[in-house]
Amino acid sequence: MFPRSRKTRVLVGLLAAAILLTAAALAVILSARNPGDLSNPDVAFQTAPTPKPSPKPTTEDFSWPVYGYDGARTHNYPLAQPLRPTKKVRWSLRGSVLLEFTPVADGDSLLLLKNNASLFALKRQTGAVYWKKKLGDLAASSPAYVDGIAYCTILVGTRGSNKGLIVAVDPKKQKILWSKKLASRTESSPFVREGVVYFGSENGTVYALRAKNGKVLWTYNAGGAVKGGLAYANGKLFFGDYDGTVHAISAKDGKAIWTSGGGGALGLGGGQFYATASVAFGRVYIGNTNSSVYSFSTSNGELAWRHGTGGYVYSSAAVADIPKLGPTVYIGSYDGNLYALNAKSGAVRWSKPTGGRISGGIEIIGDLVFYSTLEKKTAALSARSGRTIWSVPKGQFNPAISDGELLFVMGMTSMFAYETKSAGKLNSAPAPAK
């Protein structure tokens, strides 16, 4: 080895420093893309009495009006007695078109919006189709079904266009009441409250329309595409966008109340919010493509906790106060696990390897937690322990809804009504909070 000159040593030192700085910068970038866990125990957490089922329900009382069951999108359907699905299929709706989202229901009807934008109206007990109508070219959402009227967001209105629609339909009268063209595509499952329809769109516009005629009452412009549905609680709408920001806005006039995130702010680590948010316990819960699940305060947007998984979190969370377990958030990940997280702290209560990637939302039905994997499997786990109770080799995205008597499971292109051991003894939940 020849001795280095002083100049050479200086250059080598500068090069080494530059390499270290580059490595440090790369580490920061990778950390932002795959952020670690955070927890802020000082963020307020509210508990409330567990909702109780109706004392004497009837079939006509049943309602599952929106994606996620209620306005807060808790994906939690409480039952008077445990639901135990069997492998017996009472009826099925067979087809060849992709089924990405679950149906909605009111009284004796189910409404299913297929991915080719065809709306099917069925009798819930028999599966008989009494009306169907093609509303556009492409859809990827659940309708809202309120007071006998269905409101459907259409991703692509006309083939080859980049614009969507919102359509109001009366399935009993078998007619379209109104239809409104939008400036961009939309796959945001709508929510209806007090005569107003709320949903987001891909150009970042959030809409409030008069349910009676589709008149625009107000709009709000987010920084990125709003793919998921809007969750509602206490006069506020909550949602995430593709800019990595979570928003809370007034349902009355669309004015911003708070925003959290955007890039790497507040330790969010960037990423995109595709999932529909869920609201419970004074918190907003939402997954992100940066592999993390987040909890924010509903009052001011303060980050309460972040829990990292091993893959994208497209899944929408289910949230409930589980007897002998406590307030819990259930959410799936592309890492193949279903997580049961402490709703207050984000700590793992249990996790379950599912054998496949979870893309769709999670549903709590009674004391069971339902999920589907992209590898065509739908299963039910004990909400308290994660033990597998039931599974079928069907499904891909959002798993199922139930009226407490039948379990309506989404296959890849067909829907199946499975009987349960409590068939004939209708388990019913209270009407979803509005």
N, C-alpha and C positions, 0 to 999 in steps of 0.2 A: 504494500500500500504506500502510495506517495503521500507525503504530508500536504494537507489542504492549505491554501492561502487564507488569510483573514477574510478576503472578499468572498471566497467560495463558501467559507463557513457561515458568513452572514446570509448569503443567498440561500443556502441549505436551510438555515434557521427560519428565514422568512417563508420558504416553501412549506416547511413542516407546520408552521403556524397557520398558513393558509389552508393546508389539508385538515388540520384540527378544527378550524373554524367552519370549513365546509361540512365536515362530519357532524359537528354540533348542530349546524343549520339543518342538515338532513334528518338528524335525530328529532329535532323539534317538529319538522314537517311530518315525519312518520308518527310521532306522538300525537299530533293534531288529527291525523287521519285515523288513528287507533287510540283514542284517549283512554286513560285509566279511570278507575272509579273515583267519585267524589261524593262527599256527604256533608251537608250543613244542618246540624241538628237544631239550629235556632229558627229555622223556617217553620211558620205556624202549620199545625196539623189538626184537622177537626174530625171528630167522630160523630156519628149520628145513629139513631136507632135502626136496627136491621128492618127493612121493609117486610111486612107480613102479607101473606096471600089473602085474597078475598075469602070470606067465610063460606059463602054458598055460590060458587061460580057456575056459570052455564056456558055451553058452547058459543052462544051468541055474544057473550061478554069478551071473548078472546080478542086481543089486539097486539100485534107486533108491528108498529107503524113505521119504523125507520131502521136503517142499518145500525146495529148496536143496541137495539131494543128501545132505548129511551133517548131523550134529548141530550143527556150528558154522555151518551155513547158508552155506557158502562159495560155493555155486552153481558149483563147479569139478569137472568130470568129466575126469580125465586119461586119455589114450588112448595105446596103444602105437605107433600110427601115425596120421598126419593123417586127419581125416574131411573128405571133400569131397562134399557133397550134390549130387544131380542133381535134375532137374525131374520125374523119373519117380515116380509114386505107386503103391506096391505095393497099399495098401488105404486106405480111408477110412471113418470113422464119421460119417455125415451126420445132421444134426438141425436143429432150429429153436430150441433153448434155448441161451442164452449160456454160453460156456465161458471163465471168467475165470482158472482155475488149471490148471496142467499135471497130468498123471496121475502116479502112483507105480507102481513095478514090483517084482516079486519072481519069480525063476524065469521061467516062460513066460507070466506074467500081467501085464496092465496094469489098474490101477484108476483110473477117471475119475469124479470127483464133479462133476456139472453144477450150474449155478446154481439149478435147480429142486429141488435136494437129491436127485436121482436118482443112485444109484451104479451104474456100469456095470463089469462084469468082462469083459475081453476077452483073447483069445489074442494074444500080442505079435507073432507072426510073420504071422498071417493077419487079425487084426482081428475074428475071429468073437466075437460076444457070447455068453457062456455063462451069464450071469446078470445081472439088473438088479433094483434094489429102490429104491423111493422112501422116503427116510428122514425126510423132513420137508417143509417148504414152500419154504425158501430156504437156499442155501448159498453161501459165497464163500471157499473154502479148498481145499487139497489134503489128502487123508487121510495118515495114517502107516500104512505097510504093513510089519509086522514079524512074522517067524515065522508067516507065513500068515494073520495076523489084521489087519484094517483098522480103524483108529480114525478116525472122521469127526466133525468139529465142524459143527454145523448152526446157521446164523444164526437162522432162525425155525422152530420146531418145528411150530406150528399156525398157519394163516393168521389174521391179525388179532391174534396175540399178540406180546409183546415179549420172549419167552423162547426160549432156544435149547436144544440138546441135544448130548450126546456119545454116539456110538453105536459099539459094537464089533461087527464083522461077520466071519464066516468065509465068504469067497466060494466056496471049494471045496465046503464043505458046504451052501452056499446058505442060511445062517441068520443071524439076529441073535442074538448071544451075550448082550449086555446093552445097556441104554439108560438114560441118566440125564438128567433134566430139570435145567436150570440157571436161576439167578435172573435172568439177562439173556441177551441175544443174544451169539453168539460167531462170529467169522470168523478166528480164530487157528489157523493150520495146526498140528496137534499134533506133538509129538515124543515118542518112546518110548525109554526106557533102563532096562535092568535091571528090567523088570516094572512100570515106572511111566510113566503118560501125563501129559504136561505141556502146558498151553495157557492162554491168557488169555481175558478176556471184556470186554464193553462196560461193565460197571459197575466195572471196575478190579480184579476178582478174578482172581488167577492160581491155577490148580488143579494139584494133584498127585493123581492117582487110581491106584489099583491096577489094572493092566491086566487082571488076571484077572476082576475082578467090578465095577469102577467105584467101589469104596469110596474115599471122600475120605481121603487121608493128611494133607494140610495145605492151607491156602490162604494167600495173601498179598494184601493190599489195596494197590494202587497208587492214586495220586491222580487218575488219569484212565483213560479207556477203553484197554484193551490190545488193539489191532486186529491187530498182526502176530504171527507165530509167535515162540516163545522159542528163542534160540540157546544152545547148550551148549558149555562148555569147562572142563576141569579142576575139575569139581564145582560149577560156577556156571552159572546161567541169566541171560541178558542180554536186555533188551527195553526199548523206549520206550513212552511213553503219551501220551494226548491232553492231558495237563497240561504237556507239554514237558519231561518228566523221563526220564532214562535210568536203569535199575535194574540192579543185580547182586545176585542172591539165591542162597542155598544151595539146591542141588538136593535135598539130604538132608532139610532141615526147613523150607525157605521163609523162613528168617531173612534180613533185609536185610544185605548186605555193604557196599554203597555206593550212593548216588544222586548224579546230576549233573544240574543244570539246574533247571527250574521257573521260568517267567517269563523274565526276562532275566539270570538268574544265570550267572556264569562266561562271559559273553559269548555265551550261546546265542541270544539274540535272540528268545525266545519260540517260537511255532509249535507244531505238533503232530507227534508221531512216529507215522506210520502204517506205515512200512515194517518188514519183518522185519530185525532186526539180523544182521550177519555178523561172525564172529570169526576172526581170523588174526593172526599175528605179535605176539601179546600185546596186541592192540588190538580194540576194538569199532568197527564202521563202520555208520553209519545215516544215512538221509536224513530231511529235515524239510520241512513245508509252508512254512517261511519261506525256501525256495529254497536251503537249504544242505545240505551233506554234512558229517558230523562223524566224528572219530576220538577215542576215549577209551582210556585205559589199562585193561586188564582187571583189574589188581591193585587200583587205588584210585579209578578214575573220573576221573582227571585229564584235562582237555581237551588233546589233542595237537595237533589242527588242525581248522580249519573252512574249507571252500571253498564260496563262493557261486556259484550258477548263476542263470539268468534266469527260473526258474519253479519251481513246486512240485516237490519230490522225493519222490514216492510210491514210486519204484522201489527194490527191494531190490538191494543191491550184490553183485557177484561179485568174489572176491578170489583171487589166485594169484601165485606167483613165476614170472614169464614169462621163459624163456630169452632172453638178450641184451637184456632190458628191465628186469627186476628185479621186486620185489614191487609189485603194481599192483592198484588198486581200480577196477572198471568200474561205472558207474552212469548211469542215464538221468534226464532232467529234462523237465518240461513246456515248457522253452524250445526243445525240438526237437533237443537235442544229446545224444550219448553221450560221456561223459567217461572217459578213462583217467588216473587220478591216482596219483602216487607214494604208495604205502601208508604210507611213513614220514613224509613232509612235507606231503602234500596238493597238491603242485605238479602242474600239468597236464603229463602226458607227451604226450598228443594228445587232440583232441576231434574229433567227427564230426557234421556236420549230417545229420539223418536225414529231414528233410522232414515230421516229425510229432511229436506229443507222446508221450513215453514215460511210461507209467503203471505197467506191470508190471516184474517183476524182470529181471535180466540173467543169462544162462547162459554159462559157459565150457565148451566141449566140445572137448577136444583143444587145438588151437591157434587155435580160432575163438571169437569172442564173438557171441552171439545176442541180438537185441532185437526187440520188436514195437512198433508205434506205434498210437495210437488211430485213425489214418487208414488202418488195415487193410494193414499191411505188416510182414513178418517178414524179417530179413536177418542174414547172418553176415559179420563183419569179421575181418580178421587181428588177432589179439590184440596183436601187436607193433607194427603200423603203422597200423591203422584202415582199411586198404584193404578195399573191399567185395569179397567172394568169391562171394556167392550171395544171392538175394532172391526172394521170391514175394509176390504181392498178397493176402496172407491174414494174419489175426491181428489182435489188438488189445491184449491184456494180456500175460500171461506167455508167452514164445515157444515153447519146445521142450525136450524131453529126448531122450536118445539111448542106445541100447545099444551104440553103436560100429558097428552094421551098418545100422540104420534110424534115421531122424530123425523123431520124432513131433512134428509141428507143430500148434499150436492155431490154428484159424481162429476166426472170430467165433462160429460155432455148430457147426462140424464139426472133426474131428481127422483129420490126414493123415499117413500113414506114407510118407516119401520114402526111396527107395533112395539109397545112396551108392556112390562109386567103389570102396570097399573092401568091398562087399557080398560075403558068403560068407567073408570073412576077419575074423572077429569081433574087433574091438578091445575090450578090456575093461579096466576100472579096478579097483583094489583095492576090497574091500568098504569102504563108508563107515565112518569112525571112529565108535565108539559112546561 
